[in-house]
């Protein structure tokens, strides 16, 4: 939701209407499908929303016992990607973007901030004080040429005990939605940036993809680890594949060598949804063709074109 003009052609609503739409979505969808669907409040970013809308979104999350999230990049170019320019924030609010969010009461244990490019070390204090959560999307960050590995403070967030989960962002931003690729990237990018092979070890990357991700979504009492009383969500890998050789430390091999190709079985809440590498709940080939048709139709309607640079046969 936005209630301020923006350069991204996002619909602009009145503050009251935006609040009603968020609450309506939460009331209709939160907890559906036996709790598998969760609905959160989401003002798009602090730059495109009034403080009144931000506060209203946080109040909705508190009242309905769900979450609130937004894009939160704090860098000069943030206005075009979802976030707030630090200098602009200082002029308009008298503090850095994260300080502003804390000041108006937006941050809290049920707040999830996405991306966090450009955040300063001092702003990490805001996250620590309020127990706000974070999700980073390394696949989108590096494709967008954002300089994330040079300026990102992921190791510092982890050292402070801030909860950080992993995401991928949308397909148009990263071209993939595979958590394992994000897991690999987050484990290697900061080693290179800090010239320190001990930064973000494989075990930490795996935790970010599992229990920390669940904690960031407020679901760590249900999923994210294999424990009695939690949902039976399991991914079983076929280790008799070339990318798993040679196994000495299974976590290292999983993070640095494996990918989705070796996923043999997936169980969600006790239900097998992938068996022998194939989804059992959908006609995969038919879905692939359908998605291609939808994509071609969208491109045709918008007039957008992005032909290959090379001639293809």
Secondary structure, 3 states (H helix, E strand, C coil): CCCCCCCCCCCCCCHHHHHHHHHHHHHHHCCHHHHCCCCCECCCEHHHCCHHHHHHHHHHHHHHCCCEEEEEECCCCHHHCCECCHHHHHHHHCCCHHHHHHHCCCCCCCEEEEECCCCCCCCHHHHHHHCCEEEECHHHHHHCCCCHHHHCCHHHHHHCCCCEEECCCCHHHHCCCCHHHHHHHHHHHHHHHHCCCCCCCHHHHHHHHCHHHHHHCCCCCCCCCCCCCCCCCEEEECCCCHHHCCCCCHHHHHHHCCCHHHEEEEEECCEEEEECCEECCCCHHHHHHHHHHHHHHHHHHHCCCCCCCCCCC
